[in-house]
Amino acid sequence: METDESAVQQGPDADELALVARAVAGDRTAVGEVVLLLQDPIYRLALRMVWRPADAEDATQEILLRVVGHLGTWRGEAKLFTWAYRIGVNYLLNLERKTVQEQRQVSLDAFGEDLRDGLSEADYRGPEGELLTHEVRLNCTQAMLQCLARDERIAFVLSDIFALSSAEAAWITDSTPAAYRKRLERAKKRIGNFLTDTCGLANPQAPCRCSRRVDKALELGRIDPHRPAFAGHQVTPGGRDVAAAAKQMSTLRDAAAILGAHPDYAAPQAKIDAIAGLIDSGRFPLLD
């Protein structure tokens, strides 16, 4: 999805403009369509930044409410998705709540040492072995991102996971393309070095194997065998599931493939219903 670096990206199409115009005019059905359009991409963005699904749900609700509340300020300077990402990124970068990795200030070096500790001598052979191996991989790549500073994390996510151009991502993060690319290169170098040194998915000579981390992850309570947070997560209808994501990753060994090989997670319906209730509450002047 590369674009001319001199432009943000192509502007919104007529359908987007018409939909938002209806929403701003007070059409609640149109507001619901906007939320439906944005809810899963915003949730996936939040999940990559805050690690845990419950925290991503809360962040998604707040971001979508801000998007709806500011629809009247959208002037078509970028596509609706890009504009909504800008609101979401600003919220996520300034979020006061810290993830566990952030609170402990865990570096990639320290995280690598932790992964080496407790590796089993053989692959996990217990119940639901394939599912739990997927869960370890998905949880680990989420935790890995948390070892990056937030500005580096968002740069990596927007570029290597969401495949946005430097121009688009720079506009979303309110920086110049040159400054954005510097942050991205730092993030890619750090993640790349970590994977090469530690992760068997990226480097067959590296020590860590997801299937040999299952026992330790269970012991430490980092994965729940009864309710896997990521491997058992709801996906968007027609989107990639865990197996499809893993299959796509297996053909590549680069950082983008490994960290991007997650299912197409769907925002939980209960949270979306809560957003609909808040919209119907009269909180938003544009709907009065």
Legacy VTK file of the C-alpha trace (Angstrom):
# vtk DataFile Version 3.0
C-alpha trace
ASCII
DATASET POLYDATA
POINTS 288 float
0.000 0.000 0.000
2.902 2.302 -0.750
2.073 5.864 -1.775
3.880 8.909 -3.085
5.935 10.202 -0.140
4.833 13.774 -0.965
1.221 12.962 -0.191
-0.554 11.510 2.818
-2.549 9.074 0.725
-5.430 9.244 -1.708
-8.415 10.984 -0.243
-11.726 9.479 0.791
-14.110 8.098 -1.784
-17.629 9.361 -2.388
-19.200 6.604 -0.282
-17.135 7.591 2.791
-17.999 11.252 2.379
-21.698 10.463 1.996
-21.720 8.105 4.992
-20.073 10.633 7.304
-22.319 13.423 6.041
-25.362 11.332 6.961
-23.883 10.559 10.387
-23.103 14.205 11.114
-26.626 15.113 10.056
-27.945 12.884 12.834
-28.617 9.597 11.038
-28.040 7.023 13.771
-27.956 4.186 11.251
-25.050 5.908 9.513
-23.259 6.329 12.843
-23.668 2.619 13.428
-22.213 1.917 9.990
-19.183 4.080 10.779
-18.600 2.169 14.008
-19.038 -1.165 12.214
-16.538 -0.108 9.554
-13.873 0.932 12.041
-14.366 -1.308 15.072
-12.201 -4.299 14.131
-9.227 -2.364 12.664
-9.187 -0.043 15.690
-9.380 -3.016 18.047
-6.476 -4.738 16.308
-4.434 -1.530 16.547
-5.218 -1.191 20.261
-4.440 -4.862 20.914
-0.946 -4.513 19.428
-0.254 -1.499 21.613
-1.685 -2.581 24.976
-1.100 -6.376 24.779
-4.114 -7.709 26.668
-7.575 -8.087 25.059
-9.435 -6.595 28.044
-7.314 -3.437 27.910
-7.694 -3.299 24.127
-11.474 -3.495 24.503
-11.493 -0.488 26.841
-9.181 1.464 24.542
-11.281 0.612 21.503
-14.433 1.873 23.171
-12.816 5.178 24.072
-11.265 5.631 20.630
-14.512 4.883 18.784
-16.419 7.282 21.016
-13.846 9.975 20.243
-14.114 9.227 16.528
-17.905 9.529 16.612
-17.730 12.658 18.737
-15.370 14.337 16.263
-16.907 13.166 12.979
-18.023 16.713 12.322
-14.374 17.840 12.190
-13.370 15.386 9.457
-12.744 17.334 6.295
-11.645 14.516 4.027
-7.930 15.327 4.389
-7.301 11.570 4.487
-9.364 8.432 4.178
-11.683 7.751 7.094
-9.571 4.787 8.269
-6.411 6.899 8.287
-8.112 9.740 10.137
-9.511 7.307 12.727
-6.073 5.721 13.179
-4.683 9.192 13.913
-7.198 9.633 16.725
-6.487 6.124 17.980
-2.711 6.489 17.903
-2.841 9.779 19.780
-4.955 8.136 22.471
-2.770 5.024 22.714
0.530 6.895 22.839
-0.739 9.010 25.728
-2.515 6.252 27.639
-1.665 6.521 31.342
-2.209 2.834 32.031
0.994 0.862 31.445
1.363 -2.731 30.354
3.208 -5.181 32.591
6.297 -4.947 30.388
6.209 -1.150 30.552
5.752 -1.107 34.322
8.729 -3.397 34.799
10.708 -1.653 32.036
11.524 -5.026 30.492
14.112 -4.754 27.722
14.337 -7.113 24.776
17.570 -8.479 26.265
15.843 -9.253 29.563
12.871 -10.733 27.752
15.208 -12.979 25.763
16.851 -14.227 28.953
13.412 -14.957 30.388
12.470 -17.004 27.322
15.635 -19.099 27.609
14.825 -19.925 31.228
12.675 -22.989 31.539
12.737 -24.343 28.000
11.654 -27.964 28.005
13.880 -30.561 26.417
11.063 -31.729 24.147
7.949 -30.283 22.531
4.820 -30.090 24.675
2.732 -33.240 24.296
-0.089 -32.488 26.705
-3.750 -31.769 25.953
-4.434 -29.218 23.201
-0.742 -29.091 22.337
-1.167 -27.330 18.992
-3.580 -24.752 20.417
-1.332 -23.947 23.372
1.729 -23.698 21.153
-0.148 -21.141 19.063
-1.126 -19.334 22.253
2.500 -19.144 23.406
3.570 -17.749 20.030
0.834 -15.149 19.892
1.317 -14.082 23.498
5.090 -13.925 23.050
4.956 -11.701 19.977
2.545 -9.410 21.797
4.912 -9.202 24.782
7.843 -8.619 22.451
6.250 -5.453 21.107
5.809 -4.135 24.648
9.603 -4.099 25.060
9.780 -1.288 22.509
9.186 2.328 23.485
5.679 3.364 22.489
6.782 5.565 19.600
8.923 2.755 18.175
6.146 0.238 18.781
3.559 2.246 16.893
6.022 2.834 14.046
6.622 -0.910 13.699
2.928 -1.739 13.964
1.806 0.815 11.378
4.504 -0.091 8.875
5.393 -3.751 9.219
2.070 -5.071 10.518
-0.516 -2.701 9.037
1.555 -2.065 5.876
1.085 1.705 5.798
3.506 3.908 3.890
5.884 6.265 5.683
3.832 9.232 4.478
0.597 7.802 5.862
2.145 6.701 9.143
3.925 10.039 9.574
0.614 11.880 9.170
-1.084 9.525 11.625
1.661 10.061 14.213
1.927 13.805 13.495
5.600 13.627 12.500
7.625 14.028 9.335
8.242 11.024 7.058
11.984 11.309 7.771
11.511 11.284 11.552
9.053 8.432 11.285
11.449 6.362 9.194
14.205 6.818 11.786
11.936 5.491 14.541
10.885 2.624 12.308
14.465 1.665 11.480
15.374 1.636 15.173
12.396 -0.593 15.948
13.093 -2.962 13.051
16.757 -3.282 13.985
15.988 -4.052 17.624
13.235 -6.560 16.811
15.301 -8.141 14.041
18.337 -8.624 16.278
16.189 -10.063 19.045
14.500 -12.573 16.759
17.791 -13.654 15.190
19.362 -14.236 18.599
16.376 -15.803 20.353
13.493 -17.005 18.198
13.524 -20.350 16.415
10.825 -19.137 14.040
13.197 -16.511 12.651
16.436 -18.442 13.014
16.542 -22.259 13.239
19.794 -21.942 15.197
18.209 -19.758 17.907
17.314 -21.490 21.205
13.629 -20.697 21.809
10.792 -22.861 20.501
7.146 -22.078 21.192
6.315 -25.746 21.768
9.056 -25.954 24.410
7.800 -22.888 26.272
4.295 -24.224 26.900
5.066 -25.976 30.199
6.814 -22.903 31.618
4.072 -20.572 30.398
1.455 -22.778 32.080
3.489 -22.916 35.283
3.806 -19.130 35.409
0.154 -18.571 34.519
1.055 -16.653 31.375
-1.404 -18.669 29.315
-4.772 -20.101 30.335
-5.353 -23.587 28.883
-9.105 -23.207 29.352
-9.452 -19.693 27.901
-6.605 -18.930 25.485
-6.663 -15.146 25.034
-5.299 -15.086 21.497
-5.537 -18.558 19.958
-9.202 -18.759 20.967
-10.078 -15.166 20.117
-13.060 -14.353 17.898
-12.070 -13.323 14.365
-13.719 -11.122 11.783
-16.144 -13.100 9.573
-14.159 -14.329 6.593
-10.870 -13.217 8.182
-7.741 -15.215 8.958
-7.945 -17.664 11.817
-4.998 -18.911 13.877
-4.110 -21.734 11.493
-4.244 -19.510 8.414
-2.062 -16.883 10.063
0.499 -19.485 11.115
0.563 -20.998 7.632
1.187 -17.594 6.085
4.036 -16.971 8.516
5.688 -20.310 7.799
6.682 -19.230 4.291
8.732 -16.304 5.641
11.174 -15.785 8.481
11.320 -12.000 8.741
10.133 -9.906 11.678
7.074 -8.561 9.880
5.825 -12.069 9.099
6.413 -13.384 12.609
4.912 -10.452 14.499
2.154 -9.988 11.945
1.014 -13.615 11.893
-1.983 -13.047 14.145
-5.600 -13.840 13.310
-7.877 -11.053 12.111
-9.209 -10.381 15.592
-12.733 -9.005 15.914
-13.774 -6.465 18.515
-15.933 -8.225 21.157
-19.628 -7.737 20.465
-20.437 -6.878 24.088
-18.146 -3.842 23.912
-19.638 -2.750 20.589
-23.126 -3.040 22.090
-21.949 -0.839 24.965
-20.727 1.761 22.473
-24.102 1.682 20.723
-25.790 2.278 24.071
-23.581 5.281 24.783
-24.267 6.710 21.330
-27.988 6.351 21.927
-27.646 8.055 25.310
-27.521 11.523 23.779
-23.918 12.174 24.767
-22.969 13.348 21.297
-24.175 16.789 20.133
-23.907 15.856 16.461
-26.720 13.354 17.002
-29.100 15.727 18.817
LINES 1 289
288 0 1 2 3 4 5 6 7 8 9 10 11 12 13 14 15 16 17 18 19 20 21 22 23 24 25 26 27 28 29 30 31 32 33 34 35 36 37 38 39 40 41 42 43 44 45 46 47 48 49 50 51 52 53 54 55 56 57 58 59 60 61 62 63 64 65 66 67 68 69 70 71 72 73 74 75 76 77 78 79 80 81 82 83 84 85 86 87 88 89 90 91 92 93 94 95 96 97 98 99 100 101 102 103 104 105 106 107 108 109 110 111 112 113 114 115 116 117 118 119 120 121 122 123 124 125 126 127 128 129 130 131 132 133 134 135 136 137 138 139 140 141 142 143 144 145 146 147 148 149 150 151 152 153 154 155 156 157 158 159 160 161 162 163 164 165 166 167 168 169 170 171 172 173 174 175 176 177 178 179 180 181 182 183 184 185 186 187 188 189 190 191 192 193 194 195 196 197 198 199 200 201 202 203 204 205 206 207 208 209 210 211 212 213 214 215 216 217 218 219 220 221 222 223 224 225 226 227 228 229 230 231 232 233 234 235 236 237 238 239 240 241 242 243 244 245 246 247 248 249 250 251 252 253 254 255 256 257 258 259 260 261 262 263 264 265 266 267 268 269 270 271 272 273 274 275 276 277 278 279 280 281 282 283 284 285 286 287
